[in-house]
């Protein structure tokens, strides 16, 4: 008799555990995994400056090899940095000398920038089949006059696009 009661209790506990496991699985599927999202993006903009999409001619050279100049196109720009489309894969941490021809201003703005990230654009090769890369660059050691020129350019572009 005691064995029968023990077996009955084990069976009841097994049914309860299976039911709880099934309910927990159903609840997990219905929830959005917010903890994972918070690790990647906490819904707050991390950029310190307004960024505008703009296609500008950019010339750059690695700081240690200032003789070889390469051309690229900006995709967006702010007072804090820019994103460029390049045929050259740069390495995060590279320091660049960058010449930007701001459309509304006649002068070439020369800045120093650090490569922060590089992403290969898989589906975007040019007609010659060359690989293309998106490159994020943070401006460093920006002088007040340079920052003012960038700020004026960004403000003017925002005003003109409104």
C-alpha positions as CSV (number, residue, x, y, z in Angstrom):
1,X,0.0,0.0,0.0
2,X,2.8,2.4,0.9
3,X,4.5,1.7,-2.4
4,X,1.3,2.4,-4.3
5,X,0.9,5.8,-2.6
6,X,4.6,6.6,-3.3
7,X,4.1,5.7,-7.0
8,X,1.0,7.8,-7.1
9,X,2.8,10.8,-5.6
10,X,5.7,10.4,-8.0
11,X,3.2,10.3,-10.9
12,X,1.4,13.4,-9.7
13,X,4.7,15.3,-9.2
14,X,5.8,14.2,-12.8
15,X,2.5,15.6,-14.2
16,X,3.0,18.8,-12.3
17,X,6.6,19.2,-13.5
18,X,5.6,18.5,-17.2
19,X,2.8,21.0,-16.9
20,X,5.1,23.7,-15.5
21,X,7.7,23.0,-18.1
22,X,5.2,23.3,-20.9
23,X,3.8,26.5,-19.4
24,X,7.3,28.0,-19.0
25,X,8.1,27.2,-22.6
26,X,4.9,28.8,-23.8
27,X,5.6,32.0,-21.8
28,X,9.2,32.2,-23.1
29,X,8.0,32.0,-26.7
30,X,5.5,34.8,-26.1
31,X,8.0,37.2,-24.5
32,X,10.4,39.5,-26.3
33,X,14.0,38.9,-25.0
34,X,14.5,42.5,-23.8
35,X,17.6,41.6,-21.8
36,X,19.4,40.7,-24.9
37,X,18.4,43.9,-26.7
38,X,19.6,46.0,-23.8
39,X,23.1,44.6,-24.2
40,X,23.2,45.7,-27.8
41,X,21.1,48.8,-27.8
42,X,19.4,50.4,-24.9
43,X,17.1,52.6,-27.0
44,X,19.2,55.7,-26.4
45,X,21.1,57.4,-29.2
46,X,24.8,57.2,-28.4
47,X,25.9,59.7,-31.0
48,X,26.8,63.1,-29.6
49,X,26.2,65.0,-32.8
50,X,23.5,65.3,-35.4
51,X,24.5,63.2,-38.5
52,X,23.3,64.0,-42.0
53,X,23.3,61.8,-45.0
54,X,25.4,63.5,-47.6
55,X,27.6,62.5,-50.6
56,X,30.8,64.5,-50.5
57,X,34.2,63.9,-52.1
58,X,36.7,62.9,-49.5
59,X,40.5,62.3,-49.9
60,X,42.3,60.5,-47.2
61,X,45.8,59.2,-46.5
62,X,47.1,57.0,-43.7
63,X,48.9,59.3,-41.2
64,X,52.1,57.3,-41.3
65,X,52.1,57.2,-45.1
66,X,51.0,60.7,-46.0
67,X,52.2,60.5,-49.6
68,X,49.6,58.1,-51.0
69,X,46.2,59.8,-51.3
70,X,43.0,57.8,-51.9
71,X,39.6,59.1,-52.9
72,X,36.3,58.1,-51.3
73,X,32.7,59.3,-50.9
74,X,31.1,60.2,-47.7
75,X,27.7,58.6,-46.8
76,X,27.0,60.7,-43.8
77,X,28.8,63.3,-41.7
78,X,28.6,65.1,-38.4
79,X,30.8,67.3,-36.3
80,X,32.0,64.1,-34.6
81,X,32.8,61.9,-37.6
82,X,31.8,60.5,-40.9
83,X,30.9,57.2,-42.7
84,X,32.6,56.6,-46.0
85,X,32.3,54.1,-48.8
86,X,35.7,52.8,-49.8
87,X,37.4,50.2,-52.0
88,X,40.1,49.8,-49.4
89,X,39.7,47.8,-46.2
90,X,41.0,49.9,-43.4
91,X,41.8,48.6,-39.9
92,X,40.0,49.9,-36.8
93,X,42.5,52.1,-35.0
94,X,44.1,53.5,-38.3
95,X,44.7,57.2,-38.1
96,X,43.9,59.1,-41.2
97,X,44.4,62.6,-42.6
98,X,41.1,63.5,-44.3
99,X,40.4,66.3,-46.8
100,X,36.7,67.1,-47.2
101,X,35.3,69.5,-49.8
102,X,32.2,70.9,-48.1
103,X,29.8,71.8,-50.9
104,X,28.8,75.2,-49.6
105,X,32.3,76.2,-48.6
106,X,35.2,76.8,-51.1
107,X,37.9,75.7,-48.7
108,X,39.1,72.1,-48.2
109,X,38.7,71.0,-44.6
110,X,41.6,68.9,-43.4
111,X,40.9,66.7,-40.3
112,X,42.5,63.9,-38.5
113,X,40.3,60.8,-37.9
114,X,40.4,57.4,-36.3
115,X,38.8,54.4,-38.0
116,X,36.3,53.0,-35.5
117,X,34.6,50.2,-37.5
118,X,34.7,48.6,-40.9
119,X,32.0,46.6,-42.6
120,X,32.2,44.9,-45.9
121,X,29.3,45.6,-48.2
122,X,28.5,42.1,-49.5
123,X,26.1,42.9,-52.3
124,X,27.7,46.2,-53.3
125,X,30.6,45.7,-55.6
126,X,31.3,48.2,-58.3
127,X,31.0,47.5,-62.0
128,X,34.7,46.3,-62.0
129,X,33.9,43.8,-59.3
130,X,36.0,45.5,-56.6
131,X,35.0,45.0,-53.0
132,X,33.4,47.9,-51.1
133,X,33.5,48.8,-47.4
134,X,31.6,51.0,-45.1
135,X,34.0,52.7,-42.8
136,X,33.1,54.7,-39.6
137,X,35.6,57.4,-38.7
138,X,35.7,59.5,-35.5
139,X,37.3,62.9,-35.8
140,X,40.1,63.4,-33.3
141,X,42.0,66.5,-32.2
142,X,39.5,68.8,-33.9
143,X,40.4,72.5,-33.7
144,X,37.6,75.0,-32.8
145,X,37.7,76.5,-36.3
146,X,37.3,73.1,-37.9
147,X,34.4,72.1,-35.6
148,X,32.7,75.5,-36.3
149,X,33.0,74.9,-40.1
150,X,31.6,71.4,-39.7
151,X,28.8,72.6,-37.4
152,X,27.9,75.4,-39.9
153,X,27.8,72.9,-42.8
154,X,25.6,70.4,-40.9
155,X,23.3,73.2,-39.7
156,X,23.0,74.7,-43.3
157,X,22.3,71.3,-44.7
158,X,19.6,70.6,-42.1
159,X,18.0,74.0,-42.8
160,X,18.1,73.5,-46.6
161,X,16.6,70.0,-46.4
162,X,13.6,71.1,-44.2
